[in-house]
Amino acid sequence: MAACADGPIVCVSYLALAELWSVPLFPVANHGAEVRATEQSIAADGPMAAAVLAALDAPTTLVGNDIGDDEDGRIVRTWLRRRNVTTTAMSDPGVVTPWIVVIADQHHTRTWFAHLPGVVEQLAAVDLSPIATASFVYVDAYQLIETAAVRVIETARAAQVPVLVNLGGSPLSDGIRSAAAGYEKLLVQTNVDDRAHTEAFTVARSLLAGTAAAWVVVTAGAYGAVAVSPTDEVAVPAFPVAVRHTHCAGAAFSGGLLYGLREGWSMASSMVLGSASGALRCARHHSAPLPTLAELEAVVAGGGLQRQQSRHAS
């Protein structure tokens, strides 16, 4: 599917510092909960997907909003530099670095609070020229940044570059549907909660009908992931690990998936790598290095690949 096979994968999303809080259980309204641990990471999914790809030695460019020359901005810049992420985002003394607080309990249920001053406006006008020489484009299509996502899809489509649109659980809006409908190089990714894993294929088929995408991929946490195309359906398992957290697990999956597709692998094989990437992301501390290709291949070789299922759609 790649338009420029040697070009970078361009990831477009908002860029922010993420503070991760761990609580035993979420409190009821008007009550509180003990914060047992705090850690720092990065948001949104696009920056994490770019970091995953960089760890796999895939050429990658992150296109995002500028960050401040404040303490939060220095943390974000250091995080990207240590993970060899190339980005068009600049440090601007006149900008307040966006931040998001993600709170998770012992059941890995999450909620978040985002402070993104000026981000929507910046992303709506960001320079998208790197797309012209890209092999793939990844874009987060959250409702908050829908206007920017529509522009990215339209730019990728005009350049005939394959694009993975990550809905991140958001519904398929009319704007995204209109920009993406009928594009033969379109992939759509979203997720369902573990408790709704039996609905993954139903969700995928519905999105396929609504977009006529080449593939729709739906991740389902511990229950793996599924994908549907107009002619095929694929299911791959999750790799069992001791889960430390689930922050950006979907982005880690996306990184592995895109690596495989850029290399010309089948959808099934690319999803298996994505599953291994998501598993190691959940098993490792936030400050740990992201996995290399050799590490992911070792996970795949250790089990799970033989359980891969593929069937012709009826």
Contacts in CASP RR format, 6 or more apart in sequence:
PFRMAT RR
TARGET T0000
AUTHOR 0000-0000-0000
METHOD contacts of the structure
MODEL  1
MAACADGPIVCVSYLALAELWSVPLFPVANHGAEVRATEQSIAADGPMAA
AVLAALDAPTTLVGNDIGDDEDGRIVRTWLRRRNVTTTAMSDPGVVTPWI
VVIADQHHTRTWFAHLPGVVEQLAAVDLSPIATASFVYVDAYQLIETAAV
RVIETARAAQVPVLVNLGGSPLSDGIRSAAAGYEKLLVQTNVDDRAHTEA
FTVARSLLAGTAAAWVVVTAGAYGAVAVSPTDEVAVPAFPVAVRHTHCAG
AAFSGGLLYGLREGWSMASSMVLGSASGALRCARHHSAPLPTLAELEAVV
AGGGLQRQQSRHAS
1 136 0 8 1.000
1 162 0 8 1.000
1 185 0 8 1.000
1 214 0 8 1.000
1 261 0 8 1.000
2 135 0 8 1.000
2 136 0 8 1.000
2 162 0 8 1.000
2 261 0 8 1.000
2 262 0 8 1.000
2 264 0 8 1.000
3 134 0 8 1.000
3 135 0 8 1.000
3 159 0 8 1.000
3 160 0 8 1.000
3 161 0 8 1.000
3 162 0 8 1.000
3 185 0 8 1.000
4 133 0 8 1.000
4 134 0 8 1.000
4 135 0 8 1.000
4 161 0 8 1.000
5 135 0 8 1.000
5 262 0 8 1.000
6 59 0 8 1.000
6 135 0 8 1.000
7 59 0 8 1.000
7 133 0 8 1.000
7 134 0 8 1.000
7 135 0 8 1.000
8 58 0 8 1.000
8 59 0 8 1.000
8 60 0 8 1.000
8 61 0 8 1.000
8 86 0 8 1.000
8 130 0 8 1.000
8 133 0 8 1.000
8 134 0 8 1.000
8 135 0 8 1.000
9 50 0 8 1.000
9 53 0 8 1.000
9 58 0 8 1.000
9 59 0 8 1.000
9 60 0 8 1.000
9 61 0 8 1.000
9 134 0 8 1.000
9 135 0 8 1.000
9 136 0 8 1.000
9 137 0 8 1.000
9 138 0 8 1.000
9 258 0 8 1.000
9 262 0 8 1.000
10 60 0 8 1.000
10 61 0 8 1.000
10 63 0 8 1.000
10 130 0 8 1.000
10 131 0 8 1.000
10 134 0 8 1.000
10 136 0 8 1.000
10 137 0 8 1.000
10 138 0 8 1.000
11 46 0 8 1.000
11 47 0 8 1.000
11 49 0 8 1.000
11 50 0 8 1.000
11 53 0 8 1.000
11 60 0 8 1.000
11 61 0 8 1.000
11 62 0 8 1.000
11 63 0 8 1.000
11 137 0 8 1.000
11 138 0 8 1.000
11 139 0 8 1.000
12 46 0 8 1.000
12 62 0 8 1.000
12 63 0 8 1.000
12 64 0 8 1.000
12 123 0 8 1.000
12 126 0 8 1.000
12 128 0 8 1.000
12 137 0 8 1.000
12 138 0 8 1.000
12 139 0 8 1.000
12 140 0 8 1.000
12 148 0 8 1.000
12 149 0 8 1.000
12 152 0 8 1.000
13 44 0 8 1.000
13 45 0 8 1.000
13 46 0 8 1.000
13 47 0 8 1.000
13 62 0 8 1.000
13 64 0 8 1.000
13 138 0 8 1.000
13 139 0 8 1.000
13 140 0 8 1.000
13 145 0 8 1.000
14 43 0 8 1.000
14 44 0 8 1.000
14 64 0 8 1.000
14 65 0 8 1.000
14 98 0 8 1.000
14 116 0 8 1.000
14 119 0 8 1.000
14 123 0 8 1.000
14 140 0 8 1.000
14 144 0 8 1.000
14 145 0 8 1.000
15 42 0 8 1.000
15 43 0 8 1.000
15 44 0 8 1.000
15 47 0 8 1.000
15 62 0 8 1.000
15 64 0 8 1.000
15 65 0 8 1.000
15 67 0 8 1.000
15 76 0 8 1.000
15 87 0 8 1.000
15 89 0 8 1.000
15 98 0 8 1.000
16 42 0 8 1.000
16 43 0 8 1.000
16 44 0 8 1.000
16 67 0 8 1.000
16 76 0 8 1.000
16 97 0 8 1.000
16 98 0 8 1.000
16 99 0 8 1.000
16 100 0 8 1.000
16 114 0 8 1.000
16 116 0 8 1.000
16 119 0 8 1.000
17 40 0 8 1.000
17 42 0 8 1.000
17 43 0 8 1.000
17 72 0 8 1.000
17 73 0 8 1.000
17 75 0 8 1.000
17 76 0 8 1.000
17 97 0 8 1.000
17 98 0 8 1.000
17 99 0 8 1.000
17 100 0 8 1.000
18 40 0 8 1.000
18 41 0 8 1.000
18 42 0 8 1.000
18 43 0 8 1.000
18 99 0 8 1.000
18 100 0 8 1.000
18 101 0 8 1.000
18 102 0 8 1.000
18 247 0 8 1.000
19 38 0 8 1.000
19 39 0 8 1.000
19 40 0 8 1.000
19 99 0 8 1.000
19 100 0 8 1.000
19 101 0 8 1.000
19 102 0 8 1.000
20 38 0 8 1.000
20 39 0 8 1.000
20 40 0 8 1.000
20 41 0 8 1.000
20 101 0 8 1.000
20 102 0 8 1.000
20 103 0 8 1.000
20 104 0 8 1.000
20 245 0 8 1.000
20 247 0 8 1.000
20 286 0 8 1.000
21 35 0 8 1.000
21 37 0 8 1.000
21 38 0 8 1.000
21 101 0 8 1.000
21 102 0 8 1.000
21 103 0 8 1.000
21 104 0 8 1.000
22 35 0 8 1.000
22 36 0 8 1.000
22 37 0 8 1.000
22 38 0 8 1.000
22 39 0 8 1.000
22 103 0 8 1.000
22 104 0 8 1.000
22 105 0 8 1.000
22 245 0 8 1.000
23 33 0 8 1.000
23 34 0 8 1.000
23 35 0 8 1.000
23 36 0 8 1.000
23 103 0 8 1.000
23 104 0 8 1.000
23 105 0 8 1.000
24 33 0 8 1.000
24 34 0 8 1.000
24 36 0 8 1.000
24 105 0 8 1.000
24 106 0 8 1.000
25 33 0 8 1.000
25 105 0 8 1.000
25 106 0 8 1.000
25 107 0 8 1.000
26 33 0 8 1.000
26 103 0 8 1.000
26 105 0 8 1.000
26 109 0 8 1.000
26 111 0 8 1.000
27 33 0 8 1.000
33 105 0 8 1.000
39 285 0 8 1.000
39 286 0 8 1.000
39 287 0 8 1.000
40 75 0 8 1.000
40 79 0 8 1.000
40 286 0 8 1.000
41 48 0 8 1.000
41 79 0 8 1.000
41 247 0 8 1.000
41 248 0 8 1.000
41 286 0 8 1.000
42 48 0 8 1.000
42 51 0 8 1.000
42 76 0 8 1.000
42 79 0 8 1.000
42 80 0 8 1.000
42 248 0 8 1.000
43 100 0 8 1.000
43 102 0 8 1.000
43 114 0 8 1.000
43 248 0 8 1.000
44 100 0 8 1.000
44 140 0 8 1.000
44 142 0 8 1.000
44 251 0 8 1.000
45 140 0 8 1.000
45 166 0 8 1.000
45 168 0 8 1.000
45 248 0 8 1.000
45 250 0 8 1.000
45 251 0 8 1.000
45 254 0 8 1.000
46 62 0 8 1.000
46 138 0 8 1.000
46 140 0 8 1.000
46 166 0 8 1.000
46 251 0 8 1.000
46 254 0 8 1.000
47 62 0 8 1.000
47 80 0 8 1.000
47 85 0 8 1.000
47 87 0 8 1.000
48 248 0 8 1.000
48 251 0 8 1.000
48 252 0 8 1.000
49 138 0 8 1.000
49 251 0 8 1.000
49 252 0 8 1.000
49 254 0 8 1.000
49 255 0 8 1.000
49 258 0 8 1.000
50 60 0 8 1.000
50 61 0 8 1.000
50 62 0 8 1.000
50 85 0 8 1.000
50 87 0 8 1.000
50 138 0 8 1.000
51 80 0 8 1.000
51 83 0 8 1.000
51 85 0 8 1.000
51 290 0 8 1.000
52 251 0 8 1.000
52 252 0 8 1.000
52 254 0 8 1.000
52 255 0 8 1.000
52 256 0 8 1.000
52 277 0 8 1.000
52 281 0 8 1.000
52 290 0 8 1.000
53 60 0 8 1.000
53 255 0 8 1.000
53 256 0 8 1.000
53 258 0 8 1.000
53 259 0 8 1.000
54 60 0 8 1.000
54 83 0 8 1.000
54 84 0 8 1.000
54 85 0 8 1.000
54 86 0 8 1.000
54 290 0 8 1.000
55 83 0 8 1.000
55 84 0 8 1.000
55 289 0 8 1.000
55 290 0 8 1.000
55 291 0 8 1.000
55 292 0 8 1.000
56 255 0 8 1.000
56 256 0 8 1.000
56 259 0 8 1.000
56 292 0 8 1.000
56 293 0 8 1.000
56 296 0 8 1.000
57 292 0 8 1.000
57 293 0 8 1.000
58 258 0 8 1.000
58 259 0 8 1.000
58 262 0 8 1.000
60 85 0 8 1.000
60 86 0 8 1.000
61 86 0 8 1.000
61 87 0 8 1.000
61 88 0 8 1.000
61 130 0 8 1.000
61 134 0 8 1.000
62 80 0 8 1.000
62 85 0 8 1.000
62 86 0 8 1.000
62 87 0 8 1.000
62 88 0 8 1.000
62 89 0 8 1.000
63 87 0 8 1.000
63 88 0 8 1.000
63 89 0 8 1.000
63 126 0 8 1.000
63 127 0 8 1.000
63 128 0 8 1.000
63 130 0 8 1.000
64 87 0 8 1.000
64 88 0 8 1.000
64 89 0 8 1.000
64 122 0 8 1.000
64 123 0 8 1.000
64 126 0 8 1.000
65 89 0 8 1.000
65 98 0 8 1.000
65 118 0 8 1.000
65 119 0 8 1.000
65 122 0 8 1.000
65 123 0 8 1.000
65 126 0 8 1.000
66 89 0 8 1.000
66 90 0 8 1.000
66 91 0 8 1.000
66 92 0 8 1.000
66 95 0 8 1.000
66 122 0 8 1.000
67 73 0 8 1.000
67 76 0 8 1.000
67 77 0 8 1.000
67 89 0 8 1.000
67 90 0 8 1.000
67 91 0 8 1.000
67 92 0 8 1.000
67 95 0 8 1.000
67 97 0 8 1.000
67 98 0 8 1.000
68 91 0 8 1.000
68 92 0 8 1.000
68 93 0 8 1.000
68 94 0 8 1.000
68 95 0 8 1.000
68 96 0 8 1.000
68 97 0 8 1.000
69 91 0 8 1.000
69 92 0 8 1.000
69 93 0 8 1.000
69 94 0 8 1.000
69 95 0 8 1.000
70 96 0 8 1.000
70 97 0 8 1.000
72 97 0 8 1.000
72 99 0 8 1.000
73 91 0 8 1.000
73 97 0 8 1.000
76 97 0 8 1.000
77 91 0 8 1.000
80 87 0 8 1.000
83 289 0 8 1.000
83 290 0 8 1.000
88 126 0 8 1.000
88 127 0 8 1.000
88 130 0 8 1.000
96 117 0 8 1.000
98 114 0 8 1.000
98 115 0 8 1.000
98 116 0 8 1.000
98 117 0 8 1.000
98 118 0 8 1.000
98 119 0 8 1.000
99 114 0 8 1.000
99 115 0 8 1.000
100 112 0 8 1.000
100 113 0 8 1.000
100 114 0 8 1.000
100 115 0 8 1.000
100 116 0 8 1.000
101 112 0 8 1.000
101 113 0 8 1.000
101 114 0 8 1.000
102 110 0 8 1.000
102 111 0 8 1.000
102 112 0 8 1.000
102 247 0 8 1.000
103 110 0 8 1.000
103 111 0 8 1.000
103 112 0 8 1.000
103 113 0 8 1.000
104 110 0 8 1.000
104 245 0 8 1.000
104 246 0 8 1.000
104 247 0 8 1.000
108 243 0 8 1.000
108 245 0 8 1.000
108 246 0 8 1.000
110 246 0 8 1.000
110 247 0 8 1.000
114 144 0 8 1.000
116 144 0 8 1.000
119 145 0 8 1.000
120 144 0 8 1.000
120 145 0 8 1.000
120 147 0 8 1.000
120 148 0 8 1.000
123 145 0 8 1.000
123 147 0 8 1.000
123 148 0 8 1.000
124 147 0 8 1.000
124 148 0 8 1.000
124 151 0 8 1.000
126 148 0 8 1.000
128 151 0 8 1.000
128 152 0 8 1.000
128 155 0 8 1.000
131 137 0 8 1.000
131 152 0 8 1.000
131 155 0 8 1.000
131 156 0 8 1.000
131 159 0 8 1.000
131 161 0 8 1.000
132 159 0 8 1.000
132 161 0 8 1.000
134 156 0 8 1.000
134 159 0 8 1.000
134 161 0 8 1.000
135 161 0 8 1.000
135 162 0 8 1.000
135 262 0 8 1.000
136 161 0 8 1.000
136 162 0 8 1.000
136 163 0 8 1.000
136 164 0 8 1.000
136 258 0 8 1.000
136 261 0 8 1.000
136 262 0 8 1.000
137 152 0 8 1.000
137 156 0 8 1.000
137 161 0 8 1.000
137 162 0 8 1.000
137 163 0 8 1.000
137 164 0 8 1.000
138 163 0 8 1.000
138 164 0 8 1.000
138 166 0 8 1.000
138 254 0 8 1.000
138 255 0 8 1.000
138 258 0 8 1.000
139 149 0 8 1.000
139 152 0 8 1.000
139 153 0 8 1.000
139 156 0 8 1.000
139 163 0 8 1.000
139 164 0 8 1.000
139 165 0 8 1.000
139 166 0 8 1.000
140 149 0 8 1.000
140 166 0 8 1.000
140 168 0 8 1.000
141 149 0 8 1.000
141 153 0 8 1.000
141 165 0 8 1.000
141 166 0 8 1.000
141 167 0 8 1.000
141 168 0 8 1.000
141 170 0 8 1.000
141 173 0 8 1.000
141 176 0 8 1.000
142 149 0 8 1.000
142 167 0 8 1.000
142 168 0 8 1.000
142 170 0 8 1.000
143 170 0 8 1.000
143 171 0 8 1.000
143 173 0 8 1.000
146 173 0 8 1.000
146 175 0 8 1.000
146 176 0 8 1.000
149 165 0 8 1.000
149 176 0 8 1.000
149 179 0 8 1.000
150 175 0 8 1.000
150 176 0 8 1.000
150 178 0 8 1.000
150 179 0 8 1.000
152 163 0 8 1.000
153 163 0 8 1.000
153 165 0 8 1.000
153 176 0 8 1.000
153 179 0 8 1.000
153 180 0 8 1.000
153 183 0 8 1.000
153 186 0 8 1.000
154 179 0 8 1.000
156 162 0 8 1.000
156 163 0 8 1.000
156 185 0 8 1.000
157 163 0 8 1.000
157 179 0 8 1.000
157 180 0 8 1.000
157 183 0 8 1.000
157 185 0 8 1.000
160 185 0 8 1.000
161 185 0 8 1.000
162 185 0 8 1.000
162 186 0 8 1.000
162 187 0 8 1.000
162 261 0 8 1.000
163 180 0 8 1.000
163 183 0 8 1.000
163 185 0 8 1.000
163 186 0 8 1.000
163 187 0 8 1.000
164 187 0 8 1.000
164 188 0 8 1.000
164 189 0 8 1.000
164 254 0 8 1.000
164 257 0 8 1.000
164 258 0 8 1.000
165 176 0 8 1.000
165 180 0 8 1.000
165 186 0 8 1.000
165 187 0 8 1.000
165 188 0 8 1.000
165 189 0 8 1.000
166 189 0 8 1.000
166 190 0 8 1.000
166 251 0 8 1.000
166 254 0 8 1.000
167 176 0 8 1.000
167 188 0 8 1.000
167 189 0 8 1.000
167 190 0 8 1.000
167 207 0 8 1.000
168 189 0 8 1.000
168 190 0 8 1.000
168 191 0 8 1.000
169 190 0 8 1.000
169 191 0 8 1.000
169 192 0 8 1.000
170 190 0 8 1.000
172 188 0 8 1.000
172 207 0 8 1.000
172 210 0 8 1.000
172 211 0 8 1.000
177 210 0 8 1.000
177 211 0 8 1.000
180 186 0 8 1.000
180 188 0 8 1.000
180 211 0 8 1.000
180 213 0 8 1.000
181 210 0 8 1.000
181 211 0 8 1.000
181 212 0 8 1.000
182 211 0 8 1.000
182 212 0 8 1.000
182 213 0 8 1.000
183 212 0 8 1.000
183 213 0 8 1.000
184 214 0 8 1.000
185 214 0 8 1.000
186 211 0 8 1.000
186 212 0 8 1.000
186 213 0 8 1.000
186 214 0 8 1.000
187 213 0 8 1.000
187 214 0 8 1.000
187 215 0 8 1.000
187 216 0 8 1.000
187 217 0 8 1.000
187 261 0 8 1.000
188 207 0 8 1.000
188 208 0 8 1.000
188 211 0 8 1.000
188 213 0 8 1.000
188 215 0 8 1.000
188 216 0 8 1.000
188 217 0 8 1.000
189 216 0 8 1.000
189 217 0 8 1.000
189 218 0 8 1.000
189 219 0 8 1.000
189 254 0 8 1.000
189 257 0 8 1.000
190 203 0 8 1.000
190 207 0 8 1.000
190 216 0 8 1.000
190 217 0 8 1.000
190 218 0 8 1.000
190 219 0 8 1.000
191 218 0 8 1.000
191 219 0 8 1.000
191 220 0 8 1.000
191 221 0 8 1.000
191 250 0 8 1.000
192 199 0 8 1.000
192 200 0 8 1.000
192 203 0 8 1.000
192 218 0 8 1.000
192 219 0 8 1.000
192 220 0 8 1.000
193 220 0 8 1.000
194 220 0 8 1.000
194 221 0 8 1.000
194 222 0 8 1.000
194 223 0 8 1.000
196 220 0 8 1.000
197 220 0 8 1.000
197 221 0 8 1.000
197 222 0 8 1.000
197 223 0 8 1.000
197 224 0 8 1.000
200 218 0 8 1.000
200 219 0 8 1.000
200 220 0 8 1.000
200 223 0 8 1.000
200 225 0 8 1.000
200 226 0 8 1.000
201 218 0 8 1.000
201 226 0 8 1.000
201 228 0 8 1.000
201 233 0 8 1.000
201 235 0 8 1.000
203 218 0 8 1.000
204 216 0 8 1.000
204 217 0 8 1.000
204 218 0 8 1.000
204 226 0 8 1.000
204 227 0 8 1.000
204 228 0 8 1.000
205 216 0 8 1.000
205 228 0 8 1.000
207 213 0 8 1.000
207 216 0 8 1.000
207 218 0 8 1.000
208 216 0 8 1.000
208 228 0 8 1.000
208 229 0 8 1.000
208 230 0 8 1.000
212 230 0 8 1.000
214 229 0 8 1.000
215 227 0 8 1.000
215 228 0 8 1.000
215 229 0 8 1.000
215 267 0 8 1.000
216 227 0 8 1.000
216 228 0 8 1.000
216 229 0 8 1.000
217 225 0 8 1.000
217 226 0 8 1.000
217 227 0 8 1.000
217 257 0 8 1.000
217 271 0 8 1.000
218 225 0 8 1.000
218 226 0 8 1.000
218 227 0 8 1.000
219 225 0 8 1.000
219 249 0 8 1.000
219 250 0 8 1.000
219 253 0 8 1.000
220 226 0 8 1.000
221 238 0 8 1.000
221 246 0 8 1.000
221 249 0 8 1.000
222 238 0 8 1.000
223 237 0 8 1.000
223 238 0 8 1.000
224 235 0 8 1.000
224 236 0 8 1.000
224 237 0 8 1.000
224 238 0 8 1.000
224 275 0 8 1.000
225 235 0 8 1.000
225 236 0 8 1.000
225 238 0 8 1.000
225 253 0 8 1.000
225 271 0 8 1.000
225 274 0 8 1.000
225 275 0 8 1.000
226 233 0 8 1.000
226 234 0 8 1.000
226 235 0 8 1.000
226 236 0 8 1.000
227 233 0 8 1.000
227 234 0 8 1.000
227 235 0 8 1.000
227 267 0 8 1.000
227 268 0 8 1.000
227 271 0 8 1.000
228 234 0 8 1.000
228 313 0 8 1.000
229 267 0 8 1.000
229 313 0 8 1.000
230 313 0 8 1.000
231 312 0 8 1.000
231 313 0 8 1.000
232 267 0 8 1.000
232 310 0 8 1.000
232 311 0 8 1.000
232 312 0 8 1.000
232 313 0 8 1.000
233 310 0 8 1.000
233 311 0 8 1.000
233 312 0 8 1.000
233 313 0 8 1.000
234 267 0 8 1.000
234 268 0 8 1.000
234 271 0 8 1.000
234 308 0 8 1.000
234 309 0 8 1.000
234 310 0 8 1.000
235 308 0 8 1.000
235 309 0 8 1.000
235 310 0 8 1.000
236 268 0 8 1.000
236 271 0 8 1.000
236 272 0 8 1.000
236 275 0 8 1.000
236 307 0 8 1.000
236 308 0 8 1.000
236 309 0 8 1.000
237 275 0 8 1.000
237 304 0 8 1.000
237 307 0 8 1.000
237 308 0 8 1.000
238 275 0 8 1.000
238 279 0 8 1.000
239 275 0 8 1.000
239 276 0 8 1.000
239 279 0 8 1.000
239 299 0 8 1.000
239 303 0 8 1.000
239 304 0 8 1.000
240 279 0 8 1.000
241 279 0 8 1.000
241 280 0 8 1.000
241 282 0 8 1.000
241 283 0 8 1.000
242 283 0 8 1.000
243 282 0 8 1.000
243 283 0 8 1.000
244 282 0 8 1.000
244 283 0 8 1.000
244 284 0 8 1.000
244 285 0 8 1.000
245 282 0 8 1.000
245 286 0 8 1.000
246 282 0 8 1.000
247 286 0 8 1.000
248 281 0 8 1.000
249 278 0 8 1.000
249 281 0 8 1.000
249 282 0 8 1.000
250 278 0 8 1.000
250 281 0 8 1.000
251 281 0 8 1.000
252 274 0 8 1.000
252 277 0 8 1.000
252 278 0 8 1.000
252 280 0 8 1.000
252 281 0 8 1.000
252 282 0 8 1.000
252 290 0 8 1.000
253 274 0 8 1.000
253 275 0 8 1.000
253 277 0 8 1.000
253 278 0 8 1.000
254 274 0 8 1.000
255 274 0 8 1.000
255 277 0 8 1.000
256 270 0 8 1.000
256 273 0 8 1.000
256 274 0 8 1.000
256 276 0 8 1.000
256 277 0 8 1.000
256 296 0 8 1.000
257 270 0 8 1.000
257 271 0 8 1.000
257 273 0 8 1.000
257 274 0 8 1.000
258 270 0 8 1.000
259 270 0 8 1.000
259 273 0 8 1.000
259 274 0 8 1.000
259 293 0 8 1.000
260 269 0 8 1.000
260 270 0 8 1.000
260 273 0 8 1.000
261 267 0 8 1.000
261 270 0 8 1.000
265 273 0 8 1.000
268 308 0 8 1.000
268 310 0 8 1.000
272 300 0 8 1.000
272 304 0 8 1.000
272 305 0 8 1.000
272 308 0 8 1.000
273 296 0 8 1.000
273 300 0 8 1.000
274 296 0 8 1.000
276 291 0 8 1.000
276 296 0 8 1.000
276 297 0 8 1.000
276 299 0 8 1.000
276 300 0 8 1.000
277 291 0 8 1.000
277 296 0 8 1.000
279 299 0 8 1.000
280 291 0 8 1.000
280 295 0 8 1.000
280 296 0 8 1.000
280 299 0 8 1.000
281 290 0 8 1.000
281 291 0 8 1.000
284 291 0 8 1.000
291 299 0 8 1.000
END
